């Protein structure tokens, strides 16, 4: 089937944007929903850099949201200027899913997304997330109920299948398109592969051939090279970046610049330090005091992958810190050391 949506094609021959019904997603490099990561603070930080064409909330439990559970309410928050934004829900009951979708439309979500990709045991044991791929009839029933409940665009994020014996994403994509889904995101891994497995993007490519709505490819897109491979091997309309965005939040700008044939920006050590401390400030303003240090350690650990491969200069000292003030002081000292090491390398060369 040929695509009915139109997309601007860049000088490298790949699309630089796509349409979800009447919503333009430009650039076509989007931030994946990640539990415990893509909260309001992280999304704000990424957008401040020039950011992705679309951001997703963490996945929200539909039943909890309809019951007014505080955590679910908090996860549904977004900034007024955060546009477009997709709010993602999960669950196994069509009525709860439909009601949660109505609530999120009323709150101003640009797009409503259904999670059929989460591999966590807690979600799957309640027949949510990627376990829905084992029950196509229930998956379609949920999509049908949600589609009937809202007027904003509906999208679905899924895995290739539940396991390699049941790679059914292409068939499900056809069924979802028939029910009125406006775009699809597919992670090449199965649920059973979780975060491992041998790379196989054939299910994404097959789904792209079968449907006329945009297909966004997900799974180990972390830089320009991996994005290029995904576009070339699947013909996808866009790419979704997950864990790679924690290590390198500039990845969205970098991939978009490459797609447009422009120089790829490379953040300096000073850029990374400035961003980390801006994020520290945002965490301090937004999170309860008991959660601040833990989140600082989490983001520092990921940032260290890019600037401190050994872990000895930045990661280890900050992870061992006992207070917010100590963590900040140690991070400052670490960047001073890293700059000295960088100058030493340049001088030696």
C-alpha positions as CSV (number, residue, x, y, z in Angstrom):
1,X,0.0,0.0,0.0
2,X,1.3,3.5,-0.9
3,X,1.4,6.3,1.6
4,X,-1.4,8.9,1.5
5,X,0.3,11.3,3.8
6,X,2.9,13.7,2.4
7,X,6.2,14.5,4.0
8,X,9.0,16.9,3.2
9,X,12.0,15.1,1.9
10,X,15.4,16.4,2.8
11,X,18.6,16.6,0.6
12,X,19.7,13.2,1.8
13,X,16.6,11.6,0.4
14,X,14.9,10.9,3.8
15,X,11.8,12.6,5.2
16,X,12.3,15.4,7.7
17,X,8.8,15.4,9.1
18,X,5.5,13.6,9.0
19,X,1.8,14.3,9.6
20,X,-0.4,12.7,12.3
21,X,-3.7,13.7,10.8
22,X,-3.5,17.5,10.9
23,X,-0.6,17.6,13.4
24,X,2.8,18.3,11.8
25,X,5.8,16.5,13.5
26,X,8.9,18.4,12.5
27,X,11.6,17.3,13.0
28,X,10.7,13.7,12.6
29,X,13.0,12.7,15.5
30,X,10.9,12.2,18.6
31,X,11.5,11.5,22.3
32,X,10.4,8.0,23.5
33,X,8.2,7.6,26.6
34,X,10.4,6.2,29.4
35,X,9.3,5.3,32.9
36,X,11.0,7.4,35.5
37,X,12.7,9.6,32.9
38,X,10.4,11.5,30.6
39,X,8.6,13.4,33.2
40,X,7.8,17.1,32.8
41,X,11.3,18.2,34.0
42,X,13.2,16.0,31.5
43,X,11.0,16.9,28.6
44,X,11.4,20.6,29.5
45,X,15.2,20.2,29.5
46,X,15.2,18.5,26.1
47,X,12.9,21.2,24.6
48,X,15.2,23.9,25.9
49,X,17.9,22.5,23.6
50,X,15.8,22.8,20.5
51,X,14.5,19.4,21.1
52,X,12.5,16.8,19.3
53,X,9.5,17.2,17.0
54,X,7.2,15.4,19.5
55,X,7.5,14.5,23.2
56,X,5.7,11.7,25.0
57,X,4.7,11.5,28.7
58,X,5.7,8.5,30.8
59,X,3.1,5.8,30.4
60,X,0.0,6.5,32.6
61,X,-2.1,3.7,34.2
62,X,-5.6,4.3,32.7
63,X,-7.5,2.9,35.7
64,X,-5.4,4.9,38.2
65,X,-6.0,8.1,36.2
66,X,-9.8,7.6,36.2
67,X,-9.7,7.0,39.9
68,X,-7.8,10.3,40.5
69,X,-4.6,8.7,41.8
70,X,-2.1,11.4,42.5
71,X,0.9,9.8,40.7
72,X,-1.2,9.3,37.5
73,X,-2.4,12.9,37.7
74,X,1.2,14.2,38.1
75,X,2.4,12.1,35.1
76,X,-0.3,13.7,32.9
77,X,1.1,17.2,33.4
78,X,2.7,19.1,30.6
79,X,3.7,22.7,30.0
80,X,1.3,25.0,28.1
81,X,4.0,25.5,25.4
82,X,4.8,21.8,25.1
83,X,3.3,21.3,21.6
84,X,2.9,18.9,20.2
85,X,2.7,16.5,23.1
86,X,1.5,12.9,23.2
87,X,0.1,11.5,26.5
88,X,0.5,7.7,26.7
89,X,-1.8,5.4,28.6
90,X,-1.8,1.7,29.2
91,X,-4.2,-0.9,30.6
92,X,-6.2,-4.0,29.6
93,X,-9.8,-2.7,30.0
94,X,-11.3,-0.9,27.0
95,X,-13.7,1.1,29.2
96,X,-11.0,2.4,31.6
97,X,-8.8,3.1,28.6
98,X,-11.6,5.1,26.8
99,X,-12.3,7.1,29.9
100,X,-8.7,7.9,30.6
101,X,-8.3,9.0,26.9
102,X,-11.3,11.3,27.3
103,X,-9.8,12.9,30.4
104,X,-6.5,13.5,28.7
105,X,-8.2,15.0,25.6
106,X,-10.0,17.4,28.0
107,X,-6.7,18.4,29.5
108,X,-5.4,19.5,26.1
109,X,-3.3,16.5,24.9
110,X,-2.3,17.0,21.2
111,X,-2.1,13.2,20.6
112,X,-3.3,10.2,22.6
113,X,-0.9,7.2,22.5
114,X,-1.6,3.6,23.6
115,X,1.3,1.7,25.1
116,X,1.6,-1.8,23.7
117,X,5.4,-1.9,24.0
118,X,6.3,-1.8,27.7
119,X,8.1,-5.0,28.6
120,X,8.0,-4.6,32.4
121,X,6.6,-7.6,34.4
122,X,4.4,-5.4,36.5
123,X,2.6,-4.0,33.4
124,X,2.5,-7.3,31.5
125,X,1.2,-9.4,34.3
126,X,-1.9,-7.3,34.2
127,X,-2.2,-7.8,30.5
128,X,-1.1,-4.3,29.7
129,X,1.8,-3.0,27.6
130,X,3.4,-5.5,25.2
131,X,1.4,-8.5,26.6
132,X,-1.5,-7.1,24.5
133,X,0.3,-8.3,21.5
134,X,-0.5,-11.9,22.6
135,X,-4.2,-11.0,22.5
136,X,-4.9,-9.2,19.2
137,X,-8.7,-9.2,19.7
138,X,-8.3,-7.4,23.0
139,X,-5.8,-5.0,21.5
140,X,-8.1,-4.1,18.7
141,X,-11.1,-3.7,21.1
142,X,-9.0,-1.2,23.2
143,X,-8.1,0.7,20.1
144,X,-11.7,0.8,18.9
145,X,-13.0,2.0,22.3
146,X,-10.4,4.7,22.6
147,X,-10.9,5.9,19.0
148,X,-14.6,6.2,19.7
149,X,-14.0,8.2,22.8
150,X,-11.8,11.0,21.5
151,X,-11.5,13.4,18.6
152,X,-7.7,14.1,18.8
153,X,-5.3,11.8,16.8
154,X,-4.8,8.3,18.2
155,X,-1.4,6.5,17.9
156,X,-0.1,3.2,19.1
157,X,3.5,2.2,20.2
158,X,4.3,-1.5,20.1
159,X,7.1,-4.0,19.9
160,X,7.7,-6.4,16.9
161,X,5.8,-9.0,18.8
162,X,5.6,-10.8,22.1
163,X,8.4,-13.2,21.2
164,X,10.2,-14.2,18.0
165,X,7.6,-17.0,17.4
166,X,4.9,-14.3,17.4
167,X,6.1,-11.3,15.4
168,X,2.7,-9.9,14.6
169,X,3.4,-6.1,14.5
170,X,2.6,-5.8,10.7
171,X,-0.7,-7.6,11.0
172,X,-1.7,-5.5,14.1
173,X,-0.7,-2.3,12.3
174,X,-3.1,-3.1,9.5
175,X,-5.9,-3.8,12.0
176,X,-5.1,-0.6,13.9
177,X,-5.1,1.5,10.7
178,X,-8.5,0.1,9.9
179,X,-9.8,1.3,13.3
180,X,-8.6,4.8,12.7
181,X,-5.1,4.9,14.3
182,X,-3.2,7.9,12.8
183,X,0.4,6.7,13.2
184,X,2.4,3.8,14.6
185,X,5.7,3.4,16.4
186,X,7.4,0.0,16.4
187,X,10.3,-1.1,18.5
188,X,12.3,-3.8,16.6
189,X,12.7,-5.9,19.8
190,X,10.1,-8.4,21.1
191,X,8.8,-8.3,24.6
192,X,10.8,-11.4,25.5
193,X,14.0,-9.7,24.2
194,X,13.4,-6.8,26.6
195,X,16.6,-4.7,26.2
196,X,18.7,-7.4,24.4
197,X,18.3,-9.6,21.4
198,X,19.9,-9.5,17.9
199,X,18.9,-6.5,15.8
200,X,16.2,-7.3,13.3
201,X,14.2,-4.4,11.9
202,X,12.3,-6.5,9.3
203,X,8.9,-6.2,11.2
204,X,9.2,-2.4,11.0
205,X,10.0,-2.5,7.2
206,X,7.1,-4.9,6.6
207,X,4.6,-2.8,8.6
208,X,5.7,0.3,6.6
209,X,5.0,-1.6,3.3
210,X,1.5,-2.6,4.5
211,X,0.0,0.7,5.9
212,X,-0.5,4.2,4.6
213,X,-0.1,6.0,7.9
214,X,3.3,7.1,9.3
215,X,5.5,4.4,10.8
216,X,8.1,5.6,13.4
217,X,11.0,3.3,14.1
218,X,12.4,2.7,17.6
219,X,15.2,0.7,19.1
220,X,18.8,1.7,19.6
221,X,18.6,4.9,17.7
222,X,21.3,6.9,19.6
223,X,23.1,9.0,17.0
224,X,23.3,10.0,13.3
225,X,24.7,6.6,12.2
226,X,22.0,4.5,13.8
227,X,19.3,6.9,12.6
228,X,20.6,6.7,9.1
229,X,20.6,2.8,9.2
230,X,17.0,2.8,10.5
231,X,15.8,5.1,7.7
232,X,17.7,3.1,5.1
233,X,16.6,-0.3,6.3
234,X,13.0,0.3,7.1
235,X,11.8,3.3,5.0
236,X,10.3,4.7,8.2
237,X,8.8,8.2,8.4
238,X,10.6,9.1,11.6
239,X,12.8,7.8,14.4
240,X,12.2,7.6,18.1
241,X,15.1,8.0,20.5
242,X,14.9,6.6,24.0
243,X,17.9,5.9,26.3
244,X,20.3,7.6,23.9
245,X,18.6,10.9,24.7
246,X,19.6,10.6,28.4
247,X,23.3,10.3,27.5
248,X,23.1,12.9,24.7
249,X,20.1,15.2,24.7
250,X,21.5,17.0,21.6
251,X,20.8,13.9,19.6
252,X,17.5,15.3,18.2
253,X,19.2,18.4,16.8
254,X,22.1,16.3,15.5
255,X,19.9,13.9,13.6
256,X,17.7,16.6,12.3
257,X,20.7,18.7,11.1
258,X,22.0,15.7,9.3
259,X,18.7,14.9,7.6
260,X,18.6,18.5,6.3
261,X,22.2,18.3,5.0
262,X,23.4,20.8,7.6
263,X,26.5,20.6,9.8
264,X,26.0,18.3,12.8
265,X,26.4,20.3,16.1
266,X,28.8,18.8,18.6
267,X,28.3,19.8,22.3
268,X,31.5,20.8,24.1
269,X,32.5,19.8,27.6
270,X,31.3,23.3,28.7
271,X,28.0,22.7,27.0
272,X,27.5,19.5,28.8
273,X,28.4,20.9,32.2
274,X,26.0,23.9,31.6
275,X,23.2,21.6,30.7
276,X,23.8,19.2,33.6
277,X,23.6,22.1,36.1
278,X,20.6,23.6,34.5
279,X,18.9,20.2,34.9
280,X,20.0,20.0,38.5
281,X,18.3,23.4,39.1
282,X,15.1,22.2,37.3
283,X,15.1,19.0,39.4
284,X,15.4,21.0,42.6
285,X,12.5,23.3,41.6
286,X,10.2,20.5,40.5
287,X,10.7,17.4,42.6
288,X,10.1,16.8,46.3
289,X,13.2,17.1,48.4
290,X,13.5,13.3,49.0
291,X,13.7,12.6,45.3
292,X,16.2,15.3,44.2
293,X,19.5,13.5,45.0
294,X,18.4,10.2,43.4
295,X,17.4,11.9,40.2
296,X,20.6,13.9,40.1
297,X,22.6,10.7,40.4
298,X,20.6,9.0,37.7
299,X,21.1,11.8,35.1
300,X,24.8,12.2,36.1
301,X,25.4,8.5,35.6
302,X,24.1,8.8,32.0
303,X,25.9,12.1,31.2
304,X,29.2,10.5,32.4
305,X,28.9,7.9,29.6
306,X,29.7,10.6,27.1
307,X,32.4,12.5,29.0
308,X,33.9,10.1,31.5
309,X,34.0,6.6,30.1
310,X,36.1,5.2,33.0
311,X,33.6,6.5,35.5
312,X,36.3,7.5,37.9
313,X,36.2,11.3,37.4
314,X,32.4,12.1,37.4
315,X,30.2,9.1,37.8
316,X,31.7,7.4,40.8
317,X,32.2,10.5,43.0
318,X,28.7,11.8,42.4
319,X,27.0,8.4,42.9
320,X,28.7,8.2,46.3
321,X,27.6,11.6,47.4
322,X,25.4,12.0,50.5
323,X,23.7,15.3,49.8
324,X,22.6,17.5,46.9
325,X,25.3,20.1,47.8
326,X,28.0,17.5,47.8
327,X,26.8,16.1,44.5
328,X,27.0,19.5,42.9
329,X,30.4,20.3,44.4
330,X,31.8,17.0,43.2
331,X,30.3,17.4,39.7
332,X,31.9,20.9,39.4
333,X,35.3,19.5,40.4
334,X,34.9,16.6,38.0
335,X,34.3,18.9,35.1
336,X,37.3,21.0,36.1
337,X,39.4,17.8,36.0
338,X,37.9,16.7,32.7
339,X,38.8,20.1,31.2
340,X,42.4,19.8,32.4
341,X,42.6,16.3,30.9
342,X,41.1,17.6,27.6
343,X,43.7,20.4,27.5
344,X,46.4,17.9,28.2
345,X,45.3,15.8,25.3
346,X,45.2,18.8,23.0
347,X,48.6,19.9,24.1
348,X,50.1,16.5,23.5
349,X,48.7,16.3,20.0
